[in-house]
Amino acid sequence: MNTATTMPAAASPHSPLRSYALEAWYEWRRLLRTPSYVIPTLLFPALFYVLFGVLLNKGKGDAAHYLLATYGVFGAMGAGLFGFGVTVAMEREQGLLTYKRALPMPPGAYLAAKMVTAVLFASAIFVLLAILAATLGGVSLPAGQWLLLAVVCALGVLPFCAIGLFIGTLVGGQGAPAVVNMLFLPMAFLSGLWLPLKLLPAWIAGMAPVWPAYHHAQVALKVIGMDGGGALVVHLGVLVGVTVLFAALARRRLAG
């Protein structure tokens, strides 16, 4: 009897799980070697926090707490939108997606690897923000709140991964960065990530629930008791709905 036929599937060097793990590992390493992605994704939220949450804070602890949550959301947005919107558009234009389909690997490994990488980057951003908040911003939270806020910021990247994926299926590699930026920066401002909505004109605050970043921010702010008072189930429902909708639209585009 052939020994290979009796080898357990889990022990096979070509098991689906190993394919997922390798694809995620190589995607992580590839992005780490891409300064145009790593530097702005990791450093911009931290720099903005130091500027607005520390230097311009003038000892007001509420701002440091508020911006810890919202800049965590801001970082997750960038990791998801740019990690999918730009890279998928460029790889689709270069023919890499066609090449991936021809490889003997699970069909979902490509997108799963990008999703895992985006979660890892969002987690790294929050850790950096947390260090700055605790050391320079005077933020002090119970361990449970730190952990829950980290989970919210990390998993909240998923709706933006789906939106970025859809953008990546619509535009080419040259136009993707501009399209993502046109969505990324206005959404951050209009969702109250840079300034509390109560400091903005009433018409902007009234339109904020249109944006998924607003709902992500409200979930994060609930952890530290600084949200606008909306129902948690509504915010989570919107985020799940956005994820499912744009993932389905992107899958239809990729299948076509």
C-alpha positions as CSV (number, residue, x, y, z in Angstrom):
1,M,0.0,0.0,0.0
2,N,1.3,3.5,-0.8
3,T,2.4,5.2,2.4
4,A,1.1,8.6,1.1
5,T,-2.4,7.3,0.9
6,T,-2.4,6.4,4.6
7,M,-1.0,9.7,5.8
8,P,-3.6,11.7,7.8
9,A,-4.8,14.8,6.0
10,A,-3.8,17.1,8.9
11,A,-0.2,15.9,8.6
12,S,0.0,16.4,4.8
13,P,2.5,19.2,3.8
14,H,-0.1,20.3,1.3
15,S,-3.1,20.5,3.6
16,P,-5.6,23.5,3.1
17,L,-4.7,24.8,6.6
18,R,-1.1,25.0,5.7
19,S,-1.9,26.8,2.5
20,Y,-4.0,29.4,4.4
21,A,-1.2,29.9,6.9
22,L,1.6,30.3,4.3
23,E,-0.5,32.7,2.2
24,A,-1.1,34.9,5.3
25,W,2.5,34.7,6.3
26,Y,3.8,35.8,2.8
27,E,1.2,38.5,2.6
28,W,2.2,39.9,6.0
29,R,5.9,39.9,5.0
30,R,5.1,41.5,1.6
31,L,3.3,44.4,3.1
32,L,6.0,44.9,5.8
33,R,8.4,45.4,2.9
34,T,6.1,48.0,1.3
35,P,7.0,51.4,2.8
36,S,4.2,53.2,1.0
37,Y,1.7,51.0,2.9
38,V,3.5,50.4,6.3
39,I,4.6,54.0,7.1
40,P,1.3,55.8,6.6
41,T,-0.8,53.0,7.9
42,L,1.1,52.6,11.2
43,L,2.4,56.1,11.8
44,F,-0.3,58.5,10.7
45,P,-2.8,57.5,13.5
46,A,0.0,57.7,16.1
47,L,1.3,61.1,14.8
48,F,-2.3,62.5,14.8
49,Y,-2.9,61.2,18.3
50,V,0.3,62.9,19.6
51,L,-0.7,66.2,17.9
52,F,-4.4,66.4,18.8
53,G,-4.6,64.1,21.8
54,V,-1.4,65.1,23.6
55,L,0.2,68.4,22.4
56,L,-3.1,70.2,21.8
57,N,-4.9,68.4,24.7
58,K,-3.5,70.7,27.4
59,G,-4.2,68.3,30.2
60,K,-7.8,67.5,29.3
61,G,-8.2,63.8,29.8
62,D,-11.5,63.4,27.9
63,A,-9.8,64.3,24.6
64,A,-7.0,61.8,25.1
65,H,-9.6,59.1,25.9
66,Y,-11.9,60.0,23.1
67,L,-9.1,60.1,20.4
68,L,-7.7,56.9,21.6
69,A,-10.9,55.2,20.5
70,T,-11.5,57.1,17.4
71,Y,-8.0,57.0,16.1
72,G,-8.0,53.3,16.7
73,V,-11.0,53.2,14.3
74,F,-9.1,55.6,11.9
75,G,-6.2,53.2,11.9
76,A,-8.5,50.2,11.2
77,M,-10.1,52.1,8.3
78,G,-6.7,52.7,6.7
79,A,-5.5,49.1,7.2
80,G,-8.7,47.7,5.6
81,L,-9.3,50.2,2.8
82,F,-5.7,50.5,1.6
83,G,-4.8,46.8,2.3
84,F,-7.6,45.7,0.0
85,G,-8.6,48.6,-2.2
86,V,-5.1,49.4,-3.5
87,T,-3.4,46.0,-3.4
88,V,-6.3,44.1,-5.0
89,A,-6.6,46.7,-7.8
90,M,-2.9,46.5,-8.5
91,E,-2.7,42.7,-8.4
92,R,-5.8,42.4,-10.6
93,E,-4.2,44.8,-13.1
94,Q,-0.9,42.9,-13.1
95,G,-2.7,39.6,-13.6
96,L,-1.8,38.1,-10.3
97,L,-5.4,37.2,-9.5
98,T,-5.5,35.1,-12.7
99,Y,-2.2,33.4,-11.6
100,K,-3.6,32.7,-8.1
101,R,-6.6,31.0,-9.6
102,A,-4.3,28.6,-11.5
103,L,-2.4,27.6,-8.4
104,P,-3.4,24.5,-6.4
105,M,-4.5,26.5,-3.3
106,P,-7.8,26.9,-1.6
107,P,-9.9,29.6,-3.4
108,G,-10.4,31.6,-0.2
109,A,-6.8,31.7,0.9
110,Y,-6.0,34.8,-1.1
111,L,-8.7,37.0,0.5
112,A,-8.3,35.3,3.9
113,A,-4.6,36.2,4.0
114,K,-5.3,39.8,3.3
115,M,-8.0,39.9,5.9
116,V,-5.8,38.4,8.6
117,T,-3.0,40.9,7.6
118,A,-5.4,43.8,7.9
119,V,-6.5,42.6,11.4
120,L,-2.8,42.3,12.5
121,F,-2.1,45.8,11.2
122,A,-5.1,47.2,13.0
123,S,-4.0,45.5,16.2
124,A,-0.5,46.9,15.8
125,I,-1.9,50.4,15.3
126,F,-4.0,50.1,18.5
127,V,-1.0,48.8,20.5
128,L,1.0,51.8,19.4
129,L,-1.8,54.2,20.2
130,A,-2.3,52.6,23.6
131,I,1.3,53.0,24.5
132,L,1.2,56.7,23.6
133,A,-2.1,57.2,25.4
134,A,-0.9,55.6,28.6
135,T,2.5,57.3,28.6
136,L,1.9,60.7,27.1
137,G,-1.9,61.1,27.2
138,G,-2.5,60.2,30.8
139,V,-5.1,57.6,29.8
140,S,-5.8,55.0,32.5
141,L,-8.3,52.2,31.9
142,P,-9.0,48.9,33.6
143,A,-7.4,45.9,31.9
144,G,-10.7,44.7,30.6
145,Q,-11.4,47.9,28.8
146,W,-8.0,48.0,27.2
147,L,-8.6,44.4,25.9
148,L,-12.1,45.0,24.7
149,L,-11.1,48.2,22.9
150,A,-8.3,46.4,21.2
151,V,-10.7,43.7,20.0
152,V,-13.2,46.3,18.8
153,C,-10.5,48.1,16.8
154,A,-9.0,45.0,15.4
155,L,-12.3,43.3,14.3
156,G,-13.8,46.6,13.1
157,V,-11.4,46.5,10.2
158,L,-13.6,43.9,8.4
159,P,-16.2,46.2,7.0
160,F,-13.5,48.4,5.5
161,C,-11.8,45.3,4.1
162,A,-15.0,44.5,2.2
163,I,-15.4,48.1,1.0
164,G,-11.7,48.1,-0.1
165,L,-12.2,44.8,-1.9
166,F,-15.1,46.2,-3.8
167,I,-13.1,49.3,-4.8
168,G,-10.2,47.0,-5.9
169,T,-12.6,45.2,-8.3
170,L,-13.8,48.4,-9.8
171,V,-10.8,50.6,-10.5
172,G,-7.2,50.0,-11.8
173,G,-4.0,50.1,-9.8
174,Q,-3.2,53.7,-10.8
175,G,-6.5,55.1,-9.8
176,A,-7.1,53.0,-6.6
177,P,-5.1,55.2,-4.2
178,A,-6.9,58.3,-5.3
179,V,-10.3,56.7,-5.0
180,V,-9.6,55.2,-1.6
181,N,-8.3,58.6,-0.3
182,M,-11.4,60.3,-1.6
183,L,-13.5,58.0,0.6
184,F,-11.1,57.5,3.5
185,L,-10.4,61.1,4.7
186,P,-13.9,62.6,4.3
187,M,-15.5,59.5,6.0
188,A,-13.1,59.9,8.9
189,F,-14.0,63.6,9.4
190,L,-17.7,63.2,8.8
191,S,-17.9,60.3,11.3
192,G,-16.5,62.3,14.2
193,L,-13.1,60.6,14.3
194,W,-11.1,63.8,14.5
195,L,-13.6,65.9,16.4
196,P,-16.6,65.0,18.4
197,L,-19.8,65.4,16.4
198,K,-21.2,67.9,18.9
199,L,-18.4,70.3,17.8
200,L,-19.4,70.1,14.2
201,P,-22.4,71.7,12.4
202,A,-25.7,70.0,13.1
203,W,-26.2,68.9,9.5
204,I,-22.9,67.0,9.5
205,A,-23.8,65.3,12.8
206,G,-27.2,64.4,11.3
207,M,-25.5,62.7,8.3
208,A,-22.9,60.8,10.4
209,P,-24.9,57.5,10.7
210,V,-24.6,57.1,6.9
211,W,-21.0,56.2,7.4
212,P,-19.8,52.8,8.7
213,A,-16.9,54.5,10.4
214,Y,-19.4,56.3,12.6
215,H,-20.9,53.0,13.8
216,H,-17.5,51.5,14.4
217,A,-16.5,54.6,16.4
218,Q,-19.6,54.4,18.5
219,V,-18.9,50.8,19.4
220,A,-15.4,51.8,20.4
221,L,-16.6,54.8,22.4
222,K,-19.1,52.6,24.2
223,V,-16.2,50.7,25.7
224,I,-15.0,53.8,27.5
225,G,-18.4,55.3,28.1
226,M,-18.1,58.3,25.6
227,D,-20.5,57.2,22.9
228,G,-23.6,59.1,21.7
229,G,-26.0,56.7,23.4
230,G,-27.3,54.7,20.4
231,A,-28.1,51.0,20.7
232,L,-25.1,48.7,20.4
233,V,-27.1,46.2,18.3
234,V,-27.9,48.8,15.7
235,H,-24.2,49.8,15.3
236,L,-23.1,46.1,15.1
237,G,-25.9,45.4,12.7
238,V,-24.9,48.2,10.3
239,L,-21.2,47.0,10.4
240,V,-22.2,43.4,9.7
241,G,-24.6,44.5,6.9
242,V,-21.9,46.6,5.3
243,T,-19.4,43.8,5.4
244,V,-21.8,41.3,3.9
245,L,-23.1,43.7,1.2
246,F,-19.7,44.8,-0.1
247,A,-18.2,41.4,0.1
248,A,-21.1,40.0,-2.0
249,L,-20.7,42.8,-4.5
250,A,-17.0,42.2,-4.7
251,R,-17.4,38.5,-5.1
252,R,-19.9,39.1,-8.0
253,R,-17.3,41.3,-9.7
254,L,-14.5,38.8,-9.2
255,A,-16.6,35.9,-10.4
256,G,-17.6,37.9,-13.6
